[in-house]
Amino acid sequence: MKKKVFISGGSSGIGEHLANNLFANCEVYTASRSPSKNPEIIYFPCDLRDDQQIIDLAQKLSKLEIDVFVFNAGIWYFGDY
């Protein structure tokens, strides 16, 4: 049975690379603002700036019995603080 892996920020960069390398041996789920370019990867849309989207994602993930979580996403602010 394949392990279930969740990767936040899995649509680009390190998260995308990790997801693409794991999907052959794992059931991979990602969450990000943009969908995965790999149709084999299960994608949940989620913007970390939106609290309700995070709550909705957590409810979905709680039903999947995920084996491994990789918290890779971040929030990037531009301009003056």
VOBA-1610 file (N, C-alpha, C; in pm, whole numbers, padded with zeros to 5 digits, always signed):
BEGIN
Met+00084-00118+00000Met+00000+00000+00000Met+00089+00125+00000Lys+00057+00219-00087Lys+00137+00342-00097Lys+00113+00433+00023Lys+00220+00495+00068Lys+00210+00597+00173Lys+00143+00720+00114Lys+00067+00791+00197Lys+00003+00916+00157Lys+00087+01031+00209Val+00127+01118+00115Val+00213+01232+00147Val+00141+01361+00110Phe+00139+01456+00202Phe+00083+01588+00175Phe+00197+01690+00173Ile+00198+01775+00069Ile+00300+01879+00057Ile+00231+02012+00035Ser+00249+02105+00126Ser+00198+02240+00102Ser+00298+02312+00014Gly+00249+02400-00074Gly+00339+02468-00167Gly+00397+02374-00269Gly+00317+02279-00316Gly+00368+02177-00406Gly+00360+02209-00554Ser+00327+02333-00591Ser+00312+02363-00733Ser+00437+02423-00796Ser+00537+02458-00715Ser+00659+02514-00772Ser+00776+02493-00676Gly+00895+02516-00727Gly+01015+02510-00644Gly+01040+02375-00581Ile+01086+02379-00456Ile+01121+02257-00382Ile+01000+02166-00366Gly+00884+02223-00335Gly+00763+02143-00317Gly+00724+02067-00443Glu+00733+02134-00558Glu+00701+02068-00685Glu+00801+01956-00714His+00928+01984-00693His+01031+01884-00718His+01009+01761-00628Leu+00982+01784-00503Leu+00957+01675-00409Leu+00833+01594-00450Ala+00725+01663-00483Ala+00602+01594-00523Ala+00625+01508-00647Asn+00695+01562-00744Asn+00720+01486-00867Asn+00810+01365-00845Asn+00898+01373-00747Asn+00985+01260-00719Asn+00918+01154-00632Leu+00817+01193-00557Leu+00750+01098-00468Leu+00631+01027-00531Phe+00568+01088-00634Phe+00441+01033-00679Phe+00450+00892-00738Ala+00567+00848-00783Ala+00581+00713-00838Ala+00563+00607-00730Asn+00600+00642-00606Asn+00594+00545-00497Asn+00495+00582-00387Cys+00436+00700-00397Cys+00345+00748-00293Cys+00221+00808-00357Glu+00116+00816-00279Glu-00003+00891-00319Glu+00021+01033-00270Val+00038+01127-00363Val+00080+01262-00327Val-00036+01361-00338Tyr-00052+01439-00233Tyr-00151+01546-00227Tyr-00075+01677-00208Thr-00117+01781-00281Thr-00056+01911-00262Thr-00164+02016-00241Ala-00122+02126-00182Ala-00210+02242-00167Ala-00127+02366-00198Ser-00183+02451-00282Ser-00118+02576-00318Ser-00220+02661-00392Arg-00179+02783-00426Arg-00268+02870-00503Arg-00279+02824-00647Ser-00175+02761-00700Ser-00173+02714-00839Ser-00176+02562-00842Pro-00245+02504-00940Pro-00249+02358-00948Pro-00116+02297-00988Ser-00099+02172-00954Ser+00020+02098-00993Ser+00020+02080-01144Lys+00138+02082-01202Lys+00151+02058-01347Lys+00145+01908-01378Asn+00152+01825-01275Asn+00151+01680-01291Asn+00010+01628-01259Pro-00061+01573-01358Pro-00199+01527-01335Pro-00209+01407-01239Glu-00097+01342-01209Glu-00097+01228-01116Glu-00105+01274-00970Ile-00081+01402-00947Ile-00077+01456-00811Ile-00213+01517-00778Ile-00265+01483-00663Ile-00396+01532-00620Ile-00379+01671-00559Tyr-00451+01767-00615Tyr-00433+01908-00581Tyr-00555+01964-00507Phe-00526+02036-00398Phe-00628+02112-00326Phe-00593+02260-00337Pro-00683+02342-00393Pro-00653+02486-00396Pro-00656+02543-00256Cys-00555+02624-00222Cys-00551+02685-00089Cys-00456+02804-00091Asp-00507+02918-00048Asp-00426+03038-00032Asp-00405+03057+00118Leu-00281+03051+00163Leu-00252+03061+00307Leu-00286+03196+00367Arg-00318+03294+00285Arg-00360+03424+00337Arg-00508+03424+00375Asp-00579+03316+00343Asp-00723+03307+00366Asp-00751+03202+00474Asp-00788+03248+00593Asp-00811+03157+00706Asp-00916+03050+00675Gln-01023+03086+00605Gln-01128+02990+00577Gln-01079+02879+00484Gln-00994+02913+00387Gln-00938+02811+00299Gln-00850+02714+00377Ile-00778+02763+00475Ile-00694+02676+00559Ile-00782+02582+00641Ile-00890+02634+00697Ile-00983+02550+00775Ile-01044+02442+00686Asp-01088+02482+00566Asp-01147+02385+00473Asp-01047+02276+00435Leu-00923+02316+00409Leu-00819+02219+00375Leu-00795+02123+00490Ala-00786+02174+00611Ala-00762+02089+00728Ala-00875+01986+00744Gln-00997+02026+00719Gln-01110+01932+00729Gln-01099+01821+00624Lys-01059+01857+00502Lys-01042+01757+00397Lys-00928+01661+00431Leu-00815+01715+00475Leu-00699+01632+00505Leu-00724+01539+00623Ser-00806+01582+00718Ser-00832+01499+00836Ser-00902+01368+00801Lys-00963+01361+00684Lys-01033+01240+00641Lys-00946+01146+00558Leu-00824+01187+00527Leu-00741+01111+00433Leu-00636+01019+00496Glu-00616+01028+00625Glu-00516+00946+00693Glu-00377+00961+00628Ile-00330+01084+00623Ile-00200+01117+00565Ile-00089+01058+00652Asp+00012+00998+00589Asp+00125+00940+00661Asp+00237+01042+00686Val+00261+01130+00588Val+00371+01225+00597Val+00322+01364+00556Phe+00353+01463+00637Phe+00322+01602+00605Phe+00452+01677+00581Val+00457+01753+00470Val+00572+01840+00441Val+00516+01981+00431Phe+00548+02064+00531Phe+00499+02201+00533Phe+00603+02290+00465Asn+00580+02314+00337Asn+00677+02381+00251Asn+00631+02520+00208Ala+00503+02548+00215Ala+00450+02675+00165Ala+00485+02790+00259Gly+00484+02906+00202Gly+00510+03025+00282Gly+00431+03142+00228Ile+00435+03248+00301Ile+00370+03371+00260Ile+00479+03474+00233Trp+00468+03541+00122Trp+00570+03635+00078Trp+00507+03773+00069Tyr+00558+03866+00146Tyr+00507+04002+00143Tyr+00604+04093+00070Phe+00550+04183-00012Phe+00631+04280-00084Phe+00599+04420-00029Gly+00694+04508-00037Gly+00670+04647-00002Gly+00704+04678+00142Asp+00658+04795+00185Asp+00684+04842+00321Asp+00602+04764+00422Tyr+00660+04745+00538Tyr+00590+04675+00646Tyr+00538+04779+00738
//
